[in-house]
Amino acid sequence: MLMLALMLAAAPQPQAYLGISAGPVLLRESGRPGTGNGPMVRLELGVPVADRFGAEVWLTGAMESAPAGAPGDRALLGAGIGGRFLVARAGAEDSFGLWLHGGAGWGAPIAGDGAHGPTGFGGALVTFQPFVKRFTVGLEADAVAWRRTFGLAVLPSLRCAF
């Protein structure tokens, strides 16, 4: 019985994590000419649910410059739930990972025109875990959506386990 307790205590416990991703986003609104662009930031608070799956809540913000010749710069804020699924690991000590990452929620304009509505994202995330096991760095390419606006975001990311 003592041996079982020692083995369970030595086993790594799933750790909650905090992640931040930030980078450029290109957005195209249906019915509006041109493509808007600007920076986007996403904060994630998650927990591993299984060996290859994590569940998270997220908060995102983006500033969009209007396309050339069209008025209406705006800032958007969204929140929701999401998840990650580990597709493959590679490298020494499985330090590289390929993840599918997605989420859905609700968004609102905080500056400029627009209306409240559903928001979401989905894409691929490549991660690297350096010698400090608490941290993971990555690069994510996502399709993003907010009401009738769709686009692409490229987000370098940093994740820290508690």
C-alpha positions in Angstrom: 0.0 0.0 0.0 2.9 2.4 0.8 4.5 1.6 -2.6 1.2 2.5 -4.4 1.0 5.8 -2.6 4.6 6.6 -3.4 4.0 5.8 -7.1 0.9 8.0 -7.3 2.7 10.8 -5.6 5.6 10.6 -8.0 3.4 10.5 -11.1 3.1 13.9 -12.9 -0.2 15.6 -12.2 -2.0 17.5 -14.9 -1.2 21.2 -14.5 -3.4 24.1 -15.4 -1.9 26.6 -17.8 -2.1 30.2 -18.9 -1.3 31.1 -22.5 -1.0 34.3 -24.5 -1.0 34.5 -28.3 -0.5 37.7 -30.2 0.0 38.6 -33.9 -1.4 39.9 -37.1 -4.9 39.2 -38.3 -6.4 39.8 -41.8 -10.2 40.2 -41.9 -12.7 40.3 -44.7 -16.3 41.4 -44.0 -19.0 40.1 -46.4 -20.6 43.0 -48.3 -17.6 45.3 -47.7 -14.8 45.8 -50.2 -11.2 45.1 -49.3 -9.5 43.5 -46.3 -9.0 45.0 -42.9 -6.0 44.1 -40.8 -4.5 44.7 -37.4 -3.2 43.1 -34.2 -4.9 40.3 -32.3 -4.3 39.1 -28.7 -5.8 35.9 -27.1 -5.5 34.9 -23.5 -6.3 31.3 -22.5 -6.7 29.6 -19.2 -6.8 25.8 -19.6 -6.4 22.4 -18.0 -5.5 19.1 -19.4 -8.5 16.8 -19.5 -6.7 13.7 -20.9 -3.2 12.9 -22.2 -3.9 14.5 -25.6 -6.8 16.9 -24.9 -7.1 20.2 -23.0 -10.1 22.4 -22.3 -9.9 26.1 -21.9 -11.6 29.4 -21.6 -10.4 32.3 -23.7 -10.6 36.1 -24.0 -9.5 37.8 -27.3 -9.2 41.3 -28.6 -8.5 42.6 -32.0 -8.1 46.0 -33.6 -9.0 46.2 -37.3 -8.0 49.0 -39.6 -10.7 49.5 -42.3 -9.8 48.5 -45.9 -8.4 51.4 -48.0 -11.2 53.7 -49.1 -13.7 52.4 -46.5 -14.5 54.2 -43.2 -14.8 52.3 -40.0 -11.8 51.2 -38.0 -13.0 49.1 -35.0 -11.9 47.1 -32.0 -13.4 43.8 -31.1 -13.6 41.8 -27.8 -14.6 38.2 -27.5 -14.7 35.4 -25.0 -15.6 31.7 -25.0 -14.6 28.1 -24.5 -12.2 26.1 -26.5 -10.0 23.0 -26.7 -6.7 21.5 -27.9 -6.1 18.1 -29.3 -2.5 16.8 -29.6 -2.1 15.2 -33.1 1.6 14.2 -32.9 4.8 14.6 -30.9 8.3 14.6 -32.3 11.9 15.4 -31.3 14.1 14.6 -28.4 11.9 14.0 -25.3 8.8 14.8 -27.4 9.7 18.5 -27.3 7.7 19.3 -30.5 4.0 19.0 -30.8 1.3 19.5 -33.5 -2.1 20.5 -32.1 -5.5 21.2 -33.4 -6.9 24.2 -31.5 -10.3 25.8 -31.7 -13.0 27.7 -29.8 -16.4 29.3 -30.0 -17.9 32.2 -28.0 -19.5 35.6 -28.2 -18.0 38.9 -29.4 -18.8 42.5 -29.2 -17.4 45.7 -30.7 -15.8 48.0 -28.1 -14.9 50.8 -30.6 -16.3 51.5 -34.0 -19.4 50.1 -35.7 -20.7 46.6 -35.6 -23.0 44.4 -33.5 -22.7 41.7 -30.9 -22.5 38.1 -32.3 -21.0 34.7 -32.3 -17.2 34.4 -32.7 -14.8 31.6 -33.1 -11.5 30.3 -34.3 -9.9 27.1 -35.4 -6.5 26.0 -36.7 -3.1 24.3 -36.2 -0.6 25.0 -33.5 3.1 23.9 -33.6 4.7 24.0 -30.2 8.2 23.6 -28.7 8.9 22.8 -25.1 12.5 23.9 -24.2 14.5 22.5 -21.3 12.3 24.5 -18.9 9.3 22.1 -18.8 6.9 24.7 -17.4 7.0 26.8 -20.6 6.0 26.1 -24.2 6.4 28.4 -27.2 4.5 28.0 -30.4 3.2 29.3 -33.7 -0.5 29.1 -34.5 -2.3 29.7 -37.8 -6.1 30.2 -37.3 -9.2 30.8 -39.3 -11.2 33.4 -37.3 -14.8 34.5 -37.6 -16.9 37.2 -36.0 -20.5 37.5 -37.3 -20.1 38.1 -41.1 -16.4 38.8 -40.8 -13.9 36.0 -41.6 -10.1 36.0 -41.7 -6.7 34.5 -41.0 -4.5 35.1 -37.9 -0.9 34.1 -37.4 -0.1 34.0 -33.7 3.2 33.3 -31.9 2.3 32.0 -28.5 3.7 31.4 -25.0 2.2 29.0 -22.5 3.1 28.6 -18.8 1.9 25.7 -16.6 1.1 26.5 -12.9 
